[in-house]
């Protein structure tokens, strides 16, 4: 059975590098031509780094994939937010190694959840802030990373 003879119901972008020394770009060209011949409306292909080898292609392909999926991301509406000022929250030590301390001023109402995000914007840890003003986040079980607090 040939896995290329079908028409996707949703948009499909095939990402490749012509110079890939492990996965031939011809797979993408062949599949794209078959799907379009079958009447596919939303099938595209993209050579993201034509001179790139297999390992050199990873990062450009990843960025193109993020761009593609971001175009379909739906962000819901927020009913209420609490805007923090620089002096409302204190995070230390910087840089952190095994843990972080987060101090939140008591007068901030509705502030009870802190998300730790990785560089892709994915939530990797959630912390609940109880009625106290200080909480701790331990992440000595995680590899080194740069994070954002939301």
N, C-alpha and C positions, 0 to 999 in steps of 0.2 A: 504494500500500500504506500502510495506517495503522500507524504504529509503536507505537501505544498498545494494540493488541489482543494482549496476551500476559500471561502470569502469571509473575512472577519466582519463581525457585526459592529465592532467599535473601531475607532482609529488605531492604526498600527504603524509604528515607525521602526524600521530595521536599521540598526546602526552598525557600521563596519569600518575597517581600515584596509585599504587596498594592499598595503605593505605587510599586513599581518602574516607572520611566518608560521602560525599554527592553525588558524581557521581561515580558509580561503574566502575571499570576498565574493567569489562566484556563487556561493550558497545564497547570498542576499540577492544578487542580480537575478538568479534563476527563480527564486521564490517570488520576488517582486513581479517579474514578467508573467508568471503563471497566475498569480492572484489577480493582477490587473486584467489578464485575458479572460478570467472567470467573471469579471465585472466588479471587482472590488473598487469602492469609491474613495476610501480613506486609507490607502496603503502608500507609504512613502519609504524611501531609503535615503541614507545620509552617510557619506564617507567623511568621517570626522577628522581624520588625520591620515591622508593617503600615503605618506612616507613612513608612518609609524609601524613599528613591529608590534607583536602581540602585547608585550608589557607596556610599550609606549602608548598604546591605544586606550588603555584602561581609563585613565583620568579624563581625556576628552570625551570618551564614550559615556562615562558616568555623568559628566556635566550636561551633555546633550539629552540624556535620559531624564535628568532632573528637570531640565527646561521643558521637555515634552510633557511629563506628568504634571508639572506645576500649572500648565495651561488648562488642566482639567480639575484642579483642586477647587473645592467649594469651601469657603470659609463662612461659618455660621455667624449669626449676629450675637452680640453680647448685650445682656440686659442691664448690667451695671459694672462699673469698673471703679477701682480706687487708684487714683494717680498718686504715686509716691514722689516725694521730693528727696533730694540727696541726703538730707539730714534725718529722714524718716526711717532709713534702714542702714544698718552697718554690717558689713561682711568682712570677716577676717579669719585666718591670716591670708595675706596675698603675697606671693603665690601660696596656694594650699598644697598640702601633701596627702594627709590621710583623712582630714575632716575639715569642715568649715563651720564657723559660728555665724549665725545670722541673728542680729538683734533688730526687732521691729518696735517702734514706738507704740505704747499702749493706746493712744488715742486714734489709731487708724481702725475704723470700723469696717467689717467685711473682709478683712485681709486674713485669710486663714489657710491658704495653700501656696506653696512655692514649688515651681517646676524647675528642675535642672535639665537643660537642653544641651545636646551635643552640637557639633558644628553643622550638622544637617538639619537642625531644628527639631530633632526627635526628642521626646521626653524620655530621659533615661532614669530619672528618679523623681519621686514626688514626696514632698515633706508637708505634713500638716502642722500648722502653727496653732497650738492650743491657746488658752487665755493668758499664757505667760508671754513675756516679750522676747524671750530668748529661746532659740532652738539650735540643735546641732545636726549636721549632716555628715555621716561617715561614708567615705567612698574609697577606703583603702583596698577594697576588693576589685576596684576597677583599674584598667590601664591608664597611663597618663593621657590627658585630653584637655582641650580647651572647652570651657562651658559657658553657657549663658544662663542667667537666672531670670525667670519670668514670674 
